[in-house]
Amino acid sequence: MLNLPVDQIFNVANIFVLPFWSLMVFLPNWGVTRKVMESYIPFILLALTYLYLFAGSINPESAAALSNPQLADIAKFFGDETIAAAGWVHFLILDLFVGRWIYWEGQKTGVWTIHSLILCLFAGPMGLLSHIITAAVTRQFFAGGGSETTTDPSVS
């Protein structure tokens, strides 16, 4: 198995996600952004990185902490740099995946997403909540307030 320095993996993973976030935030309507965000390749590469870190951190003690999670054991578990790096890459993957979903929802519905994407980059669940609220407010106040209009001539 490769023996890569954990701090370098951590740094590369942090830098790796930035172009994707930059494209979604600064150039959301660019064709290249859409093409790049259609791909699962970034998630596969990050997942393989996670797998490498995770597999390198499993020992009897960490397996026990994961099999019956107790807060004190998990806190101790994340005190190890390799495990902390794996956890961080886990966050990077899931935040980027949620950010990608927010991006595509904005592209599909026309809902403004920049603020939600920025929040998602720094605190994933807050970005998701922001987008859910923004989409609801947009539907309620800027898309007819839920009143349906019809083009069916039989409805008067």
Secondary structure as GFF3:
##gff-version 3
##sequence-region A 1 156
A	DSSP	alpha_helix	6	26	.	.	.	ID=ss1
A	DSSP	alpha_helix	31	38	.	.	.	ID=ss2
A	DSSP	alpha_helix	41	57	.	.	.	ID=ss3
A	DSSP	alpha_helix	60	67	.	.	.	ID=ss4
A	DSSP	alpha_helix	71	77	.	.	.	ID=ss5
A	DSSP	alpha_helix	81	109	.	.	.	ID=ss6
A	DSSP	alpha_helix	114	122	.	.	.	ID=ss7
A	DSSP	alpha_helix	124	137	.	.	.	ID=ss8
A	DSSP	pi_helix	138	142	.	.	.	ID=ss9
###
